[in-house]
């Protein structure tokens, strides 16, 4: 199984990395290493993450250094949907996405 990044997840990662570039490059490098490790882990154990069925019936998530990596499991791949700060109002993030 492999993983793919949704456009929103790619934008989230760009924003996160921009923040780390201006504040703490070492922390940014650690974040990317941890993110990559979690993504590879998901390809082996796709249902390991917590269910976020209250936001979306197929949505799962795992923590990555203060962020939540949201994903959906399909038969042939894992789609990384978003990478959101754990401090955000998650319901509003996913409700706003549905409205677009």
N, C-alpha and C positions, 0 to 999 in steps of 0.2 A: 504494500500500500504506500502511496505517496501523499504529500500535502501540496495544496495550492493556496496562494494568497488572493483573497478578494481585493478589489480596488480600494475599498474602504480600509482594509487592514494595511495595505501598502501605504496609504496616506497617513494612517495612525503611526506607523513605524517611522515615516519621514518626519513627522512632527516630534515624536519622542527623541529621535536622533538629533534633530535641530536643537532641541532643548539641552541635551547632554553635551553637544558640541560647544555651546555657549556657557555651560555651567561646570561640567565635570567629564572630561573625555574618558578617563579611566572607568568611571561608572557606566558610561555609554558602551564601552567595550565589554564590560562584564554583563551588561544587559543583553547585548547581541549574542554573546556566548551562551547565556542562560536561555534566551529565546530559541536559538538553534537547537540546543540540547532538548528542550521541551517538545519542539516540533518533531524531532527524530523519535523521541519517546512515544509521542502520539501515534506515529506510524506503526509502532509495535503493539501499543495498548490503547486503541482509539477511544474506548469507553471509560477510561480512567478518570476523566474530569467530572466535576459536579454538573448535574443537570440544572439548566436554567429554563425549564419548561414554562415557568410563569412569564417569561419574556418571549419565548418561541419554542414550540414543541420539540424541535430537533436540536436546540442550542445547548452546548456544553461549554465549560470553561475551566481553565487551570491557572493558578497564580504564577506570575513571573515578575519578581522584584517590584512589588507594589502595583503591578498592572494585572489585568485579567486577560488572558488569551482566549477569546471566544471562537468556537469552531462548531462545525456540523460534520457528522460522519455519514458518508455515502458508501455505496457498495464498493466502488473502486478508488475512492480518495477521501481525504479529509480537507475540507475547505476552512481555512483560517478566515474568519469573518471580520473580526475587529480586535484591536489591542487597546484596552481602555483602562485608565486609572481606576483602581479599586475605590477611590474616594468619590468618583462621579455618581450621579443619579442614573443608574443603569437603565431603569425603566424609561426615563426620558430620552436616553440615547437611542434605544431601540424603537421607541414610539416615533421619534423624529425621523428615523430612517425609513419606517413604514409609510410615513406621510409623503415622502419624496417621490 
